[in-house]
Amino acid sequence: MLTVDQVKHHCNIEQDFTEDDAWLAARIKAAVRYVENSTRRTLYENAADPLYLADPDALLYGEDIETAMLMLIAHWYANREAVVTGVSVATPDFAVEAFLQPYRIYGV
């Protein structure tokens, strides 16, 4: 899965700036949950995991999932409030959904 160092690189945060590391680690966990909720599947890091092999709704972590997670975290890092007054804020929804849509389980 993603590491704090990968997120820092993606967000152009200096590696020696550590004040936000705990915040970034928590956002990595939130991005995993976002992917799982959006796809209605459980995310696994590698195919050798016995739970992955037994789970019919398993989703294997890959580059497109990683990209979606990085985009989400970068958006959350730049926009830490739910509402920004007087500013036009772009959301990553379409790009993130484009990465996740092929993996979504539809139905009830």
Secondary structure, DSSP 8 states (H G I E B T S, - for coil): ---HHHHHHHTT--TT--TTHHHHHHHHHHHHHHHHHHHTSEEES-TT-HHHHH-TTEEE--HHHHHHHHHHHHHHHH--SS--TTS-----HHHHHHHHGGG-----
